[in-house]
Amino acid sequence: MNMQMDGPSTTPLPPPAGPLTEALFERLQRPPHTLGELPAAGDDPLGGDDHHLALYVCSELAFRGWAGVDSEWEWEPSLITLRLELERAFEGAVLDAIDTVPDAREGDVPTRLRTAVEADESPSVARFLAQQGTADQIRELLAHRSAYHLKEVDPHVRTIPRLPYRAKAALVEVLTDEYGGGRPEYLHAELFRKAMDAFGLDGTENAYVACLPGVTLATVNLMTLFGAHSRWRGALVGHLAATEMTSSEANRRYARAVRRVGFDFPEATHFFDEHVEADAIHDVVCVHDLAGGLADAEPELADSIVFGARALMLVEERLALHLLGAWEAEASSLRAPLQTVAPLAA
Amino acid sequence: MPSTEITFYPDGPCVVRGPVRLVDEHDEEIPNRRKTIALCRCGRSRLMPFCDATHRAAGFVTGEKTDPGSGEH
């Protein structure tokens, strides 16, 4: 007998995006059972809509879950098997894409991370928005990023017990700050929700998942995957370090974009302003104490740490190309139109 | 009294952990709500006196730690 039929979330499952999610979502609305054979996703494991929506929905069962989906599904062995298959195909595609890019493997881990970040030639969404972005394009960006920022650093928490002591203290220091230092109004996820409210968007978790393409969900699935597996603890650390290394500058540009389109008030700008200063601290702590500390204690993880950073840049580059391609063609970057309410201003 | 620690990160800011009061040259308090703060060392921050990571784009280099015996007298 199932005592708990729903997850804590009030958000129902999104519409399916292909044959796998169509079959899977129909099953998830029933009591947990052995899934058996399901149709293959059949699209690109690096960014396909069906593949990544299926993986995202399975992974979300470990976070806030879905309304109408029994939370016992989280530990249903056949669902875990499906999740692992989707993760392995995604991992394989990321490894293949990165293998073709040379890495000199010179220097210590902080130096290698810096080399990797400086070699990144992805186009900058933040620069585009700061120079010419419209309020609607900022709204789209907020919708894309809501899949992660409404659960900012939740995927990283499971890595804490897997780290040696210096790296562990560094990760906890950074996560404590991300979680508002004990003050709920400073939770970074809460600041993001306020920015969504300011732009007339629904800040409920996963409210816009139905609008998000696979290339967006892949950016979240990557860190959830790194955070879920002990063998990827190095990659999770490298991913977070590279995120923090590039965050202050990007957020300064996003803050400028938000003000330029007329949303110059704290609810709209606080999330971005906060990240300029906070992530400048997280940057050095993550590079030297977290990534450097982990590599000092477990030198065999050095390549995995750098891989995590390069995997981040790979999926972020694919998302940036998608966003800028759509906006330069004056089209929407989303799979479905955004439902909005009245914004606070502008 | 808990101790305060200042870490000098290579090519980056000084990070201060522990209780500290920040004042400007007129003894006016500089507001700060953070437990850990990063102070600019490259001179290019737009959030002075705090670090905003501009040192990275500026290519700021701190150099090696000086041996106390080697300074000119």
Interface residues (C-beta under 8 A of the other chain):
Chain A: P110 E173 D177 G181 M245 S247 S248 E249 R252 V276 E277 A278 D279 A280 I281 D283 V284 V285 H288
Chain B: Y9 P10 G12 P13 V15 R34 K35 T36 I37 A38 R46 L47 F50 C51 D52 A53 T54 R56 A57
